[in-house]
Amino acid sequence: MAHDQELDASGLNCPLPILRAKKSLGSMESGQVLRIIATDPGSVKDFEAFAKQTGNSLMESGEEGGKFVFLIKKA
């Protein structure tokens, strides 16, 4: 799926992937999509909770080559 910005949070543990995503989303326009790559297994539940708490949409969540990939659409 197309995205506007990408954040590679590989090697970072909770809460850093969430904090970096929050910072990236802050500089984006409403409706734009951020693609996040993470290696922390806890990030799956973290990004689900993050999307619910912030009102952003978790459009996609999956695994690619042992890494977790998320697509979040800014509200």
Secondary structure as GFF3:
##gff-version 3
##sequence-region A 1 75
A	DSSP	beta_strand	5	9	.	.	.	ID=ss1
A	DSSP	alpha_helix	16	26	.	.	.	ID=ss2
A	DSSP	beta_strand	33	38	.	.	.	ID=ss3
A	DSSP	alpha_helix	43	54	.	.	.	ID=ss4
A	DSSP	beta_strand	57	64	.	.	.	ID=ss5
A	DSSP	beta_strand	67	73	.	.	.	ID=ss6
###
